[in-house]
Amino acid sequence: WWRIDLGPTRRLCCNYYTVRADGSTNFPRHWELQGSAAEDGCSESEEGWVTLRRHEGDATLCGPGQWGAWPVLPPASHLPVRYLRLKLTGPTTAGLGSFGGGAGARTGGVGSNGAAGAGALGSFGGGYGAGVSAGVTATSTFAA
């Protein structure tokens, strides 16, 4: 899985996100966008993580460099989270069980006072094998 930390003073209500395939021809088909508000950074265990969007057999990403975009629907889109992660839940098109490469993430939105929120930029730690990297953009609301 890949994880991004928005920081100790930020929470995000994610209502949309995008993923971009890298230059390989190996694409994820089964994954979840998950969020957590836990202060301890959430361990690798499943405790504290909530699925915001589930993908099963999703063939949207089918070409190198291609973007895919999906809404996060209520009630999940109303959950303020500090951490976001993409978790592979099934094999990729090459039959691999992990994401590979590195990825960047950017989030932006509106602060709780109605002003434009500062974007957060971070990077995900990659796994091995899949050769898929992704940029995740969340159109969302920041909660202080």
C-alpha positions as CSV (number, residue, x, y, z in Angstrom):
1,W,0.0,0.0,0.0
2,W,0.9,3.6,-0.3
3,R,0.3,6.2,2.4
4,I,0.3,9.9,2.7
5,D,0.3,11.9,6.0
6,L,-1.4,15.3,5.7
7,G,0.2,16.5,9.0
8,P,-0.9,16.8,12.6
9,T,-3.0,19.9,12.1
10,R,-4.8,18.9,8.9
11,R,-7.8,16.7,8.2
12,L,-9.3,16.1,4.7
13,C,-12.8,15.2,3.6
14,C,-12.0,13.6,0.2
15,N,-14.8,13.7,-2.3
16,Y,-12.8,12.9,-5.5
17,Y,-9.5,11.4,-6.4
18,T,-7.4,10.6,-9.4
19,V,-4.7,7.9,-10.1
20,R,-2.2,8.0,-12.9
21,A,-0.5,4.9,-14.3
22,D,3.3,5.0,-14.8
23,G,4.9,4.1,-18.1
24,S,4.6,0.3,-17.6
25,T,1.8,-1.9,-19.0
26,N,1.0,-3.4,-15.6
27,F,-2.2,-2.0,-14.1
28,P,-4.1,-2.3,-10.9
29,R,-7.6,-3.8,-11.1
30,H,-8.5,-4.3,-7.4
31,W,-7.7,-1.6,-4.8
32,E,-9.1,0.6,-2.1
33,L,-8.7,4.2,-1.2
34,Q,-8.6,4.2,2.6
35,G,-8.4,7.0,5.2
36,S,-7.6,7.2,8.9
37,A,-7.9,9.9,11.5
38,A,-5.6,8.1,13.9
39,E,-3.0,10.2,15.6
40,D,-0.4,7.4,15.8
41,G,0.1,7.1,12.0
42,C,-1.8,3.8,11.8
43,S,0.3,0.7,11.8
44,E,0.3,-1.7,8.9
45,S,-2.6,-3.5,10.6
46,E,-6.1,-2.8,9.4
47,E,-7.2,-1.2,12.7
48,G,-8.1,2.5,12.2
49,W,-8.5,2.4,8.4
50,V,-11.8,3.1,6.7
51,T,-12.5,2.3,3.1
52,L,-13.4,5.5,1.2
53,R,-13.7,3.9,-2.2
54,R,-13.4,0.2,-3.3
55,H,-12.4,-0.9,-6.8
56,E,-13.0,-4.5,-8.0
57,G,-12.2,-5.4,-11.5
58,D,-11.7,-1.8,-12.4
59,A,-10.2,-1.6,-15.9
60,T,-10.1,2.2,-16.1
61,L,-6.3,2.3,-16.2
62,C,-5.4,0.4,-19.3
63,G,-2.6,2.4,-21.0
64,P,0.8,3.8,-19.9
65,G,0.5,7.3,-18.4
66,Q,-3.3,7.2,-18.3
67,W,-5.4,9.0,-15.7
68,G,-8.4,7.6,-13.9
69,A,-10.8,9.7,-11.7
70,W,-13.5,8.6,-9.3
71,P,-15.8,10.3,-6.8
72,V,-15.8,9.4,-3.1
73,L,-19.5,9.3,-2.1
74,P,-21.2,10.0,1.2
75,P,-20.9,9.0,3.9
76,A,-17.2,8.3,3.2
77,S,-16.7,11.8,1.7
78,H,-17.8,13.4,5.0
79,L,-15.1,11.6,7.1
80,P,-12.2,13.9,8.0
81,V,-8.9,12.0,7.7
82,R,-5.3,12.7,8.4
83,Y,-3.9,9.7,6.4
84,L,-4.8,8.4,3.0
85,R,-3.6,5.2,1.5
86,L,-4.1,3.1,-1.7
87,K,-4.2,-0.6,-0.9
88,L,-4.0,-3.2,-3.5
89,T,-6.6,-5.9,-2.8
90,G,-6.1,-8.3,-5.7
91,P,-3.7,-9.0,-8.5
92,T,-2.6,-6.5,-11.2
93,T,-2.9,-7.2,-14.9
94,A,0.5,-9.0,-14.6
95,G,-0.8,-11.1,-11.7
96,L,1.3,-9.3,-9.2
97,G,0.2,-8.6,-5.6
98,S,1.9,-5.3,-4.9
99,F,2.3,-1.7,-6.3
100,G,5.8,-0.8,-7.4
101,G,7.6,2.4,-8.1
102,G,7.1,5.7,-6.2
103,A,4.2,8.1,-6.3
104,G,3.4,11.6,-5.4
105,A,0.2,13.0,-3.9
106,R,-1.4,16.4,-3.8
107,T,-4.5,17.5,-2.0
108,G,-6.3,20.8,-2.0
109,G,-9.5,22.2,-0.9
110,V,-11.3,24.7,1.2
111,G,-10.4,25.4,4.9
112,S,-13.0,25.2,7.6
113,N,-13.2,29.0,7.6
114,G,-14.2,29.0,3.8
115,A,-10.7,30.2,2.6
116,A,-8.8,28.2,0.1
117,G,-6.7,25.5,1.9
118,A,-3.1,25.1,1.3
119,G,-2.3,21.9,-0.7
120,A,-0.3,19.1,0.9
121,L,2.3,17.4,-1.1
122,G,3.8,14.1,-0.1
123,S,5.1,10.8,-1.4
124,F,4.1,7.2,-1.0
125,G,6.6,4.5,-0.4
126,G,6.4,2.0,-3.3
127,G,6.5,-1.8,-3.1
128,Y,8.0,-4.2,-5.6
129,G,6.8,-5.9,-8.7
130,A,3.8,-4.0,-10.2
131,G,5.7,-1.1,-11.8
132,V,2.7,1.2,-11.3
133,S,3.1,4.6,-9.9
134,A,0.3,7.0,-9.2
135,G,-0.4,10.6,-8.5
136,V,-3.4,11.1,-6.2
137,T,-5.3,14.4,-6.3
138,A,-8.2,14.9,-3.8
139,T,-10.7,17.7,-4.4
140,S,-11.8,18.1,-0.9
141,T,-12.5,20.1,2.2
142,F,-9.8,20.7,4.9
143,A,-11.0,20.7,8.5
144,A,-8.7,22.4,11.1
